[in-house]
């Protein structure tokens, strides 16, 4: 009953004229960002983060969350109409969305994607509403040792789940931790890693500057290089009759929607997992349980619905560990975490006690964002089709200008603009060398928390490192972290081919 009372109080916050307008603008902007190849939720949130200074903190985070939601919806548009995913989260949508469009059923594919996104978002928000408070209550038992172990667990999860190139992931985490220590020491106040004694480094490296450089400038440079020609846009028109026909066709996809929603939500809660693996897993399971698996890859509506429910559910699931534990479940929520810290809102269990109005206002805004994303998506499909024809050089110029203005506006220092340019070039080169960028951003955001909790724990225990292993919760996290860190090594040893049985390899008699 308390949850319903809190939720009603939250709607009183999220349905105020300002916050309602923020949600509608956020999902609309997010839809366009998600539909543009080369952008996506991470880049959109990074580029538009400085605009949140125009509104109060609660409205700012609601705006960013609405952009995140909208971008998840929008990624399907370019996947279906162009055959190019708007973001990695919509890769699986191209498998059947593009064949449907080529068969003249682009309207059906877009309706299936929008409705699937709505169902996945709705189920995940309901789960989020009832699981957030219990998880926050458990997290209240956390001290400095538990906080350190939890952050370490987040990093080792990236190592275990981040792909085959473990070394590159570790290098990016280490680089992010190094950048997080630039500035003044937490305890002694002595300057650390102040390059060339430049005054701008004394206040540290802003998370906003790194995010805009890496995900704004860097991604645009990458997109310019990768885009050789303008793909053909498949026309799509949605009339009332098309909408009703599409809804009738979705009756057979209920199993795919439910499985995609549950898989997406729980996979989204895992640090380093996020929406992309959730969508791919949901697609595979939907094909397994489908009565017509042979249609997958050739224009199956279930093949569109399953990944779209999963990636939208995962976007909500990734918010849960961020708000309750301060550990982001995806690169975009790492940006949201940085935005909250920038606004003085420290994610974690205490946030539910200290800022209940903000927390439940944000949770209730997810319901309104989900609804308006569906309505705006279906209403503006012709406009999205038109916007996809925008020349690439116009889009790139607009993004670069927004990045420069966004980096300069908060502190009005040219030092930050130069850093954005450097990080942009660095992000582009790292992308070319196939280095993951998400661990870098995560380490910069969580680095100060990791350092503070580690030093607090060691000071309180006179330097005894065993305190991290002797406490039940932190000891459990440390054990899991060690297992995850060793997991890639175990996988590599298991994949190693056996030594061939040749006469030369046999011992002589």
VOGU-3710 file (C-alpha; in Angstrom, 3 decimals, decimal comma):
1> xxxxxxxxxx> 0,000/0,000/0,000  2,915/2,323/0,739  4,135/1,872/-2,825  0,807/3,093/-4,238  0,827/6,106/-1,909  4,385/6,983/-2,936  3,463/6,525/-6,600  0,472/8,860/-6,265  2,752/11,462/-4,681  5,136/10,926/-7,589
11> xxxxxxxxxx> 2,416/11,575/-10,168  1,668/14,840/-8,376  5,268/15,795/-9,221  5,573/14,352/-12,736  2,213/15,730/-13,935  3,028/19,345/-13,108  2,983/21,490/-16,283  6,781/21,893/-16,323  7,598/18,217/-15,849  4,900/17,109/-18,288
21> xxxxxxxxxx> 6,303/19,478/-20,912  9,816/18,215/-20,149  8,688/14,604/-20,676  6,976/15,353/-24,007  9,944/17,368/-25,305  12,383/14,738/-24,029  10,707/11,755/-25,706  10,249/13,700/-28,961  13,911/14,739/-29,061  14,900/11,205/-28,032
31> xxxxxxxxxx> 12,883/9,688/-30,869  14,732/11,825/-33,429  18,086/11,049/-31,791  17,359/7,318/-31,767  16,231/7,412/-35,411  19,448/9,089/-36,608  22,157/6,538/-37,478  25,312/7,280/-35,522  23,606/8,936/-32,580  21,579/6,872/-30,075
41> xxxxxxxxxx> 20,685/7,293/-26,419  24,251/7,528/-25,105  25,302/10,262/-27,505  21,967/12,092/-27,213  22,078/12,241/-23,426  25,748/13,312/-23,492  25,147/16,095/-26,030  21,994/17,441/-24,357  23,196/17,097/-20,758  24,208/20,788/-20,531
51> xxxxxxxxxx> 20,639/21,857/-21,425  19,469/20,521/-18,055  20,888/23,653/-16,400  17,796/25,480/-17,687  15,418/23,584/-15,351  15,404/22,446/-11,686  17,361/19,260/-10,801  14,332/16,928/-10,640  13,046/18,160/-14,005  16,561/17,832/-15,461
61> xxxxxxxxxx> 16,840/14,126/-14,614  13,269/13,500/-15,802  14,226/15,176/-19,100  17,305/12,962/-19,525  15,333/9,821/-18,666  12,684/10,826/-21,235  15,396/11,237/-23,889  16,667/7,759/-22,967  13,176/6,309/-23,358  12,514/8,108/-26,626
71> xxxxxxxxxx> 15,835/7,042/-28,122  15,028/3,403/-27,351  11,804/3,777/-29,344  13,500/5,691/-32,149  16,273/3,189/-32,802  13,789/0,913/-34,576  12,839/3,580/-37,132  16,144/3,675/-39,025  16,561/-0,091/-38,522  13,307/-0,677/-40,410
81> xxxxxxxxxx> 13,335/2,148/-42,966  17,073/2,224/-43,734  18,314/-1,172/-42,620  20,827/0,680/-40,418  20,369/0,449/-36,635  19,948/3,843/-35,002  21,979/2,378/-32,125  23,484/-0,975/-31,184  20,366/-1,699/-29,090  18,310/-1,935/-32,312
91> xxxxxxxxxx> 20,619/-4,306/-34,201  18,303/-7,286/-33,695  15,337/-5,250/-34,970  16,907/-5,074/-38,451  16,821/-8,882/-38,795  13,075/-8,877/-39,512  12,162/-5,177/-39,570  14,055/-4,459/-42,774  12,648/-7,509/-44,675  9,121/-6,413/-43,673
101> xxxxxxxxxx> 9,799/-2,922/-45,041  11,146/-4,357/-48,298  7,929/-6,377/-48,617  5,916/-3,136/-48,453  4,975/-3,640/-44,785  7,026/-0,841/-43,263  3,929/0,528/-41,513  3,245/-2,841/-39,870  6,885/-3,146/-38,753  6,861/0,359/-37,240
111> xxxxxxxxxx> 3,566/-0,291/-35,430  4,899/-3,605/-34,099  8,084/-1,919/-32,884  6,178/0,936/-31,205  3,625/-1,292/-29,484  6,304/-3,793/-28,461  8,354/-0,964/-26,989  5,305/0,261/-25,084  4,533/-3,186/-23,657  8,158/-3,788/-22,663
121> xxxxxxxxxx> 8,406/-0,350/-21,102  5,135/-0,736/-19,179  5,952/-4,181/-17,737  9,444/-3,070/-16,734  8,215/0,135/-15,067  5,707/-1,873/-13,005  8,491/-4,248/-11,910  10,730/-1,269/-11,200  8,056/0,335/-9,005  7,745/-2,677/-6,726
131> xxxxxxxxxx> 11,426/-3,704/-6,598  13,117/-0,326/-6,080  12,232/0,229/-2,418  13,124/-3,316/-1,172  16,506/-3,164/-2,922  17,164/0,277/-1,426  16,310/-1,067/2,057  18,872/-3,850/1,646  21,480/-1,358/0,472  21,077/0,692/3,675
141> xxxxxxxxxx> 23,320/-1,879/5,384  26,221/-0,793/3,161  29,304/0,845/4,663  32,555/2,006/2,985  33,831/-1,581/2,595  30,583/-2,685/0,912  30,589/0,363/-1,373  34,153/-0,359/-2,508  33,377/-4,040/-3,106  30,243/-3,144/-5,076
151> xxxxxxxxxx> 32,110/-0,724/-7,352  34,817/-3,331/-7,886  32,076/-5,827/-8,762  30,732/-3,395/-11,360  34,166/-3,145/-12,983  34,745/-6,908/-12,993  31,296/-7,391/-14,530  32,453/-5,246/-17,440  35,571/-7,435/-17,692  33,558/-10,689/-17,660
161> xxxxxxxxxx> 30,693/-9,585/-19,922  32,360/-6,921/-22,038  33,508/-9,204/-24,857  36,530/-11,279/-25,776  39,166/-8,526/-25,584  39,524/-8,405/-21,808  42,817/-6,521/-21,887  41,284/-3,549/-23,722  38,438/-3,391/-21,206  40,899/-3,384/-18,292
171> xxxxxxxxxx> 42,994/-0,686/-19,976  39,932/1,546/-20,418  38,868/1,064/-16,791  42,402/1,915/-15,635  42,462/5,015/-17,864  39,120/6,181/-16,459  40,361/5,685/-12,882  43,502/7,686/-13,643  41,446/10,547/-15,097  39,173/10,482/-12,039
181> xxxxxxxxxx> 42,152/11,248/-9,764  43,148/14,453/-11,587  42,780/17,467/-9,307  43,154/17,806/-5,547  43,613/14,858/-3,196  40,492/13,963/-1,199  42,276/13,995/2,177  45,505/15,985/1,938  44,306/18,542/-0,627  47,564/18,198/-2,575
191> xxxxxxxxxx> 47,371/18,542/-6,380  47,573/15,296/-8,361  48,275/14,709/-12,066  47,933/18,412/-12,911  49,211/18,447/-16,480  51,665/21,316/-17,170  50,364/22,978/-13,984  47,346/24,309/-15,923  44,805/25,904/-13,508  41,857/24,181/-15,186
201> xxxxxxxxxx> 43,032/20,753/-13,998  42,929/21,712/-10,312  39,150/21,239/-10,297  39,499/17,820/-11,934  38,205/16,512/-15,260  34,493/17,030/-15,600  32,423/13,980/-16,429  30,361/16,201/-18,753  33,443/17,225/-20,749  34,576/13,626/-21,215
211> xxxxxxxxxx> 31,089/12,438/-22,180  30,556/15,192/-24,757  34,017/14,669/-26,245  33,925/10,873/-26,464  30,252/10,352/-27,318  29,613/13,614/-29,167  32,659/14,636/-31,201  34,207/11,157/-31,307  31,060/9,420/-32,553  30,421/12,090/-35,190
221> xxxxxxxxxx> 33,971/11,670/-36,547  33,391/7,909/-36,622  30,042/8,318/-38,400  31,553/10,631/-41,036  34,214/8,041/-41,810  31,817/5,076/-41,895  29,054/6,640/-44,004  30,113/6,218/-47,626  26,741/6,774/-49,275  23,213/7,786/-48,347
231> xxxxxxxxxx> 20,991/4,677/-47,974  17,569/4,629/-49,577  14,709/5,396/-47,183  11,718/3,044/-47,479  8,519/5,156/-47,430  6,027/4,462/-44,634  2,556/5,896/-44,009  0,345/4,932/-41,108  -3,405/5,445/-41,375  -6,040/4,495/-38,799
241> xxxxxxxxxx> -6,801/1,365/-40,822  -3,108/0,392/-40,836  -2,939/0,915/-37,088  -5,976/-1,314/-36,430  -4,675/-4,007/-38,790  -1,311/-3,878/-37,070  -2,821/-4,230/-33,609  -4,794/-7,273/-34,764  -1,615/-8,829/-36,172  0,106/-8,395/-32,792
251> xxxxxxxxxx> -2,261/-10,820/-31,046  -0,008/-13,708/-32,026  3,072/-12,062/-30,495  1,989/-12,055/-26,837  4,505/-14,758/-25,845  7,334/-12,901/-27,573  6,367/-9,654/-25,810  6,209/-11,235/-22,338  9,469/-13,161/-22,726  11,231/-10,115/-24,199
261> xxxxxxxxxx> 10,018/-7,867/-21,385  11,181/-10,186/-18,595  14,508/-11,005/-20,232  15,160/-7,349/-21,002  14,367/-6,140/-17,497  16,542/-8,622/-15,621  19,432/-8,505/-18,097  19,267/-4,695/-18,006  19,840/-4,778/-14,246  23,293/-6,351/-14,739
271> xxxxxxxxxx> 26,181/-3,858/-14,940  27,847/-3,944/-18,385  25,012/-5,965/-19,920  22,466/-3,367/-21,020  19,931/-3,381/-23,814  21,973/-4,786/-26,712  22,576/-8,320/-25,345  19,052/-8,297/-23,892  17,571/-7,642/-27,352  19,696/-10,351/-28,983
281> xxxxxxxxxx> 18,822/-12,878/-26,264  15,120/-12,054/-26,545  15,258/-12,507/-30,334  16,856/-15,941/-29,965  14,372/-17,108/-27,332  11,402/-15,771/-29,332  12,576/-17,791/-32,316  12,899/-20,885/-30,115  9,378/-20,668/-28,669  7,693/-19,461/-31,865
291> xxxxxxxxxx> 5,236/-21,648/-33,769  6,762/-20,343/-37,032  10,522/-20,113/-36,442  11,196/-20,449/-40,164  9,793/-16,931/-40,715  12,481/-15,326/-38,542  14,933/-13,419/-40,703  12,419/-13,194/-43,553  9,947/-10,681/-42,129  8,475/-12,057/-38,895
301> xxxxxxxxxx> 6,463/-9,648/-36,744  7,568/-11,609/-33,665  11,164/-10,952/-34,711  10,479/-7,207/-34,485  8,458/-7,291/-31,278  10,843/-9,436/-29,192  13,991/-7,243/-29,381  11,983/-4,026/-29,079  10,234/-5,142/-25,877  13,591/-6,317/-24,526
311> xxxxxxxxxx> 15,620/-3,171/-25,203  12,952/-0,906/-23,724  12,573/-3,144/-20,673  16,364/-3,192/-20,279  16,502/0,608/-20,321  14,230/0,675/-17,265  15,983/-2,259/-15,607  19,338/-0,483/-15,862  17,930/2,437/-13,840  17,247/0,219/-10,805
321> xxxxxxxxxx> 20,855/-0,487/-9,708  21,800/3,102/-10,555  19,215/4,644/-8,224  19,350/2,094/-5,401  23,054/1,195/-5,376  24,724/3,968/-7,365  25,919/1,400/-9,945  24,800/2,095/-13,538  23,513/-0,829/-15,578  24,372/0,652/-18,980
331> xxxxxxxxxx> 26,507/3,401/-20,571  23,490/5,721/-20,751  22,677/5,279/-17,068  26,343/6,020/-16,341  25,716/9,397/-17,974  22,517/9,821/-15,950  24,488/8,972/-12,810  27,009/11,668/-13,675  24,189/14,136/-14,282  22,656/13,371/-10,882
341> xxxxxxxxxx> 26,014/13,806/-9,137  26,478/17,081/-11,017  23,135/18,239/-9,614  24,029/17,205/-6,051  21,754/14,137/-6,056  23,826/11,176/-4,825  22,322/7,872/-6,035  22,070/5,126/-3,443  19,733/3,878/-0,720  19,803/7,178/1,187
351> xxxxxxxxxx> 18,300/8,927/-1,835  14,994/7,139/-1,154  14,962/8,585/2,369  16,386/12,037/1,664  14,741/12,784/-1,708  11,504/10,723/-1,870  9,765/13,430/-3,909  12,457/13,263/-6,584  12,643/9,444/-6,639  8,913/8,824/-6,955
361> xxxxxxxxxx> 8,524/11,755/-9,314  11,127/10,124/-11,576  9,481/6,678/-11,327  6,047/8,078/-12,141  7,521/10,084/-15,036  8,565/6,780/-16,630  4,881/5,877/-16,983  4,078/9,187/-18,692  7,238/9,018/-20,832  6,316/5,534/-21,996
371> xxxxxxxxxx> 2,795/6,627/-22,962  3,850/9,793/-24,782  6,686/7,981/-26,566  4,109/5,619/-28,102  1,739/8,449/-29,109  4,462/10,717/-30,516  6,138/7,819/-32,295  2,985/6,791/-34,160  1,938/10,391/-34,886  5,286/11,606/-36,259
381> xxxxxxxxxx> 6,393/8,654/-38,400  6,082/10,700/-41,656  8,283/13,374/-40,079  10,849/10,772/-39,038  10,922/9,458/-42,592  11,579/12,990/-43,839  14,264/13,692/-41,205  16,209/10,582/-42,220  16,794/12,295/-45,579  18,698/15,140/-43,861
391> xxxxxxxxxx> 22,186/15,507/-45,404  24,857/14,041/-43,150  27,007/17,192/-43,230  24,101/19,268/-41,853  23,481/16,805/-39,020  27,182/16,617/-38,133  27,556/20,399/-38,088  24,549/20,743/-35,763  25,925/18,127/-33,352  29,412/19,672/-33,237
401> xxxxxxxxxx> 27,991/23,143/-32,499  25,821/21,681/-29,721  28,877/19,913/-28,271  30,963/23,095/-28,147  28,165/25,183/-26,647  27,265/22,424/-24,189  30,857/22,054/-23,010  31,459/25,774/-22,588  28,155/26,808/-20,981  28,359/25,197/-17,480
411> xxxxxxxxxx> 31,657/26,779/-16,290  32,337/29,115/-19,252  35,968/28,025/-19,559  37,865/27,556/-22,822  39,862/24,906/-20,966  36,804/22,620/-21,175  36,337/23,273/-24,901  39,936/22,251/-25,615  39,469/19,138/-23,498  36,323/18,248/-25,474
421> xxxxxxxxxx> 38,330/18,482/-28,710  41,124/16,305/-27,268  38,696/13,722/-25,869  36,779/13,758/-29,149  39,876/12,899/-31,183  40,930/10,381/-28,533  37,468/8,771/-28,530  37,543/8,507/-32,326  40,979/6,829/-32,295  39,927/4,451/-29,509
431> xxxxxxxxxx> 36,819/3,542/-31,512  38,971/2,824/-34,588  41,208/0,604/-32,475  38,098/-1,174/-31,144  38,505/-0,084/-27,524  35,227/-0,029/-25,538  34,255/3,465/-24,387  31,648/2,525/-21,769  34,219/1,294/-19,174  36,083/4,613/-19,510
441> xxxxxxxxxx> 32,983/6,656/-18,687  31,939/4,280/-15,906  35,390/4,474/-14,276  35,461/8,273/-14,385  32,029/8,445/-12,723  32,638/5,746/-10,103  36,350/6,413/-9,533  35,889/9,100/-6,828  33,365/6,901/-4,969  35,711/3,915/-5,159
451> xxxxxxxxxx> 38,678/5,916/-3,866  36,709/7,548/-1,056  35,140/4,299/0,175  38,452/2,413/-0,004  40,335/5,053/1,959  37,562/5,400/4,542  37,481/1,634/5,089  41,268/1,366/5,391  41,562/4,373/7,727  38,848/3,030/10,036
461> xxxxxxxxxx> 40,561/-0,395/10,186  44,167/0,903/10,508  45,068/-0,268/7,014  43,827/-3,847/7,345  42,813/-4,904/3,817  41,112/-8,019/5,173  38,181/-5,829/6,219  36,907/-6,112/2,634  36,758/-9,912/2,970  35,700/-10,324/6,606
471> xxxxxxxxxx> 32,413/-8,415/6,393  29,603/-10,654/5,053  28,240/-8,390/2,280  31,568/-6,973/1,102  33,185/-10,427/1,341  30,470/-11,883/-0,895  30,906/-9,079/-3,440  34,694/-9,487/-3,410  34,385/-13,252/-3,971  32,008/-12,731/-6,914
481> xxxxxxxxxx> 34,316/-10,020/-8,315  37,307/-12,394/-8,184  35,301/-15,114/-9,947  34,164/-12,703/-12,662  37,707/-11,411/-13,115  39,003/-14,963/-13,614  36,082/-16,050/-15,809  37,594/-14,829/-19,130  40,797/-16,744/-18,321  38,793/-19,916/-17,654
491> xxxxxxxxxx> 36,867/-19,445/-20,932  40,116/-18,976/-22,822  41,643/-22,128/-21,341  38,529/-24,146/-22,203  38,603/-22,900/-25,820  42,286/-23,792/-26,244  42,503/-26,675/-28,739  43,918/-29,927/-27,509  47,467/-30,808/-28,555  47,333/-32,942/-31,701
501> xxxxxxxxx> 48,185/-36,603/-31,230  51,165/-36,997/-33,583  54,101/-39,385/-33,390  56,368/-36,441/-32,518  54,166/-35,529/-29,563  54,144/-39,085/-28,092  56,840/-39,990/-25,579  59,350/-42,454/-26,878  59,314/-45,953/-25,444
//
